[in-house]
Amino acid sequence: MTLPAPAPRPDLDALARRLPPRFLTRFAPSPTGFLHLGHVVNAIYVWGLARAMGGRVLLRIENHDGDRSRPEYEAALLDDLDWLGFVPDMGTTATFRRGASPYRQRDNEDVYHAAVERLSDAARVYTCGCSRRDIAASAPTRDGVEHRYPGTCRHRGLSAGPGRGLRVEIAPGEEAFHDALCGPHRHDPSSQCGDLLLRDRLGYWTYQFAVSVDDTRQAVDLVVRGLDLLGSTGRQIRLARLLGREQPPVFLHHRLLLKGPDQKLSKSSRDTGVRDLRAQGADAATIIGQAACLVGLQNEPRPLAADAVASCFGN
């Protein structure tokens, strides 16, 4: 596999002005596969910004997807983080190994049930019997744009039960935000995706809902993630407001490492996996330095220790 040429270095002075003071950010992997270089890039941004600008890092395990999340993947990602040297300020790897944690999603079912109750006070929450196939058939898409839920079950009055999900009605209207790297954006969640799914037909909380609840309850005020999630921002700002959060977090979407022009790295296909690189004899500083170079945070792929990633952001 050929990785892309290094990206231009971001304007660090402008970036610093856009971040909240003494912010709390998070590194939030899903245990659905092994960590790869793309995760290392995200870790460099998360820990580098926090260490350079007086912020803190929370480690969260996003295992809301009960079908794909595996304990062995969680154990591996905790081991890889320790080996790489990225140490969170909240939610240390040791606390996850000891058992239930407030930062592991599936340990906190009561939190999400309570959030649904709060949402019900601010918007209409209803049962939905539509499958992904139903939605795809009723809302065709072009050019890779997501399928918009057309509101099929909004007024059907379905009762909750097996094989049925839960949605919240999303009113028309734009959410305006200024991404710390990508500049100003305006999203209309109603036009993008329609009424949002909160819990799927298998009974699992969805990504959009779970992360909005968690970022709100944990007071995360800087969300650092890849460009592939930029389109989710407006709906998460809307959900947070419905949950009672008046001031949304600042969002920063960084460049992805791609296999090709349109294909990002994947945990499932073990692309540039940290475990594979370890097995080949690479050391942690070499892996981190390579990742930093590939996204323009270093001019060359020189070794970079995890406790020195603040140097990528001016310190």
C-alpha positions, 0 to 999 in steps of 0.5 A, a space after each residue: 500500500 502507498 500512503 499519501 504525500 504529507 499534507 501542509 502544516 496547519 496554521 497553528 496560531 490561528 488554530 490556538 485562537 479557536 480552541 476553548 481555554 483549558 478544554 477537555 477533549 477525548 480519544 474515543 475508539 470503537 473496539 470493532 478492530 485493531 488500532 491503525 495509523 489513522 487512529 495514531 493520527 487522531 491521537 497525535 492531534 488529541 494529545 498534542 493539542 491538549 499538551 500544547 494548549 493546557 487541555 485534558 484528554 479523556 479516554 472513552 470506549 465507544 462500544 455502542 455497536 453490540 454486534 461488532 464490538 469485541 472484548 478482545 479488540 478492547 483489550 488490544 487497543 488498551 495494550 496498544 495505547 499503553 505501548 504507544 505511550 498515550 496516557 489519558 488524564 481521565 479514563 486511564 487504561 487501568 480503570 477499564 481493565 478493572 471492570 465497569 467504567 463511566 467511560 465505557 458506553 455499554 456500562 451506562 445503559 441508564 444514562 441513555 435511557 434517561 437521555 431519551 426521557 430528556 429528549 422527549 421533553 424537547 422533541 417528539 420521540 417515536 418508534 420506527 419499524 423501518 430497516 435500512 433496506 426500507 429507507 434505501 428503497 424509499 429514499 434513493 441517493 446519488 453520488 454517495 450522499 446518505 439516505 434521508 429518512 423520509 418520516 415513514 413511521 412518524 405518525 404510525 403510532 407504533 408500539 415499542 418491541 423487538 425489531 423496532 427502533 427509536 427516533 427523534 423528530 428533527 425540525 427543519 433549520 440550520 446549525 451554523 458552526 466554525 470548525 477549528 481547521 475547516 472554517 465555517 459550515 452550515 448544516 440542516 440535519 432535517 434535510 441531510 438525514 431526517 429524523 435521527 435514529 436513537 436506538 436501532 432495531 437490535 436494541 443498540 444505541 446509535 453512534 450519533 445519539 451515544 456520542 452526543 449524550 456522552 460529550 454533553 454529560 462529560 463536558 467535552 468542549 473540544 471534539 477532535 476527529 477525522 474529516 469523514 465525520 464532518 457531516 455529522 456535526 450539525 445533527 450532533 449540535 442539534 441533539 446536544 441542544 435538545 438534551 439541554 446543552 446551550 453551548 456546543 463543543 468546538 469541533 476540529 476535523 483533521 485530514 484522514 490517511 487514505 488508501 486511495 483517493 476515496 478509500 480511508 484506512 480500515 480496522 477490518 482490513 488491518 491497514 497499517 495496523 499498530 499490531 502489525 507494525 509492532 510485529 514487524 519490529 517498529 518501535 512506538 516513536 517511529 510509528 508516531 513520527 511517520 503518522 505525524 509526517 503524513 498529515 503535515 505535523 512534521 516535515 520528515 518522518 523522524 521518531 516522535 515519542 507520545 510525550 513529545 507530540 505537543 511539539 507538533 503544535 508549537 511546544 
